[in-house]
Amino acid sequence: MENKETYNGWTNYETWRVNLEMCDLDMEEITDIIENYASDVSDMMDYLKQHVGDILEGEANGDFDSFSYNYASAFTARVNFHEIANHLFDSYYEDQKYKESIEYAKSQPTKCWR
């Protein structure tokens, strides 16, 4: 049976939206996180949950009883952080494979020796 809650290829709308707006990291950031904080998917999930929580707390300005903070917290509770963590690791490994490819070597500037 097909899960009708999927959204744009993600588990649900909440996962898609949080990935798009809060976890849309560039490769330099992903590499830094993997090499310094999150060596596996479980660690990456913890990192992302903390990251999103920090964003929500920053937006709340200390008002953790506000409607908007509670609404955002309920929204992010439905996020599949495992899926986002896997996506980031996949991106990282694809980038590493590319850096080992001949295409990458050809794209790098060469030095001319005289």
C-alpha positions in Angstrom: 0.0 0.0 0.0 1.4 3.4 -1.0 1.9 6.1 1.7 -0.2 9.0 0.5 1.6 11.5 2.8 4.8 11.7 0.8 5.7 15.1 -0.5 8.1 15.9 -3.3 9.8 12.6 -2.8 10.2 13.1 1.0 8.4 11.3 3.8 6.0 14.2 4.4 5.6 17.9 3.9 7.2 18.7 7.2 10.4 16.7 6.3 10.6 18.4 2.9 10.1 21.9 4.3 12.6 21.5 7.2 15.2 20.0 4.8 14.6 22.9 2.3 14.6 25.8 4.8 16.6 24.7 7.8 18.9 21.9 6.7 19.8 23.1 3.2 23.6 23.1 3.8 26.3 23.6 1.3 28.9 20.9 0.8 31.5 22.7 2.9 29.1 22.7 5.9 28.2 19.1 5.4 31.8 18.1 5.2 32.6 20.0 8.4 29.7 18.4 10.3 30.6 14.9 9.1 34.3 15.2 9.8 33.9 17.0 13.2 30.6 16.2 14.8 28.6 13.4 13.1 30.5 10.4 11.9 27.3 8.3 11.3 23.6 8.8 10.6 22.6 8.6 14.2 25.0 11.4 15.1 23.8 13.4 12.1 20.2 13.0 13.2 21.1 14.3 16.7 23.0 17.2 15.2 20.1 18.2 12.9 17.5 18.0 15.7 19.7 20.3 17.8 20.3 22.6 14.8 16.5 22.9 14.1 15.8 23.2 17.9 18.3 26.1 18.1 16.7 27.8 15.2 13.2 27.5 16.8 14.6 28.8 20.2 16.3 31.7 18.5 13.0 32.6 16.8 11.1 32.3 20.0 13.1 35.0 21.7 12.6 33.3 25.1 8.8 33.0 24.7 8.5 29.2 24.8 4.8 29.4 25.7 3.9 31.3 22.5 1.5 29.9 20.0 4.1 30.2 17.2 6.8 28.3 19.1 4.4 25.5 20.1 3.1 25.3 16.6 6.6 25.1 15.1 7.6 22.5 17.7 4.6 20.4 16.7 5.4 20.8 13.0 9.0 19.7 13.5 8.0 16.7 15.6 6.7 15.1 12.4 10.1 15.6 10.6 11.9 12.4 9.5 15.4 13.5 10.6 16.7 10.0 9.6 15.8 10.7 6.0 17.5 14.2 6.0 20.6 12.7 7.7 20.8 10.0 5.0 20.3 12.6 2.3 23.2 14.7 3.7 25.5 11.6 3.9 24.5 10.6 0.3 25.4 14.1 -0.9 28.8 13.9 1.0 29.7 10.6 -0.5 28.7 11.6 -4.0 30.9 14.7 -3.6 33.8 12.5 -2.4 33.3 10.2 -5.4 33.3 13.1 -7.7 36.5 14.5 -6.3 38.2 11.2 -7.0 36.9 11.2 -10.6 38.7 12.2 -13.8 36.0 14.8 -14.4 37.0 16.6 -11.2 40.7 16.5 -12.1 40.0 18.0 -15.5 37.9 20.8 -13.9 40.8 21.9 -11.7 43.0 24.8 -12.9 46.5 23.7 -14.0 49.8 25.4 -13.4 51.9 26.0 -16.4 55.6 25.7 -15.7 58.1 27.8 -17.7 
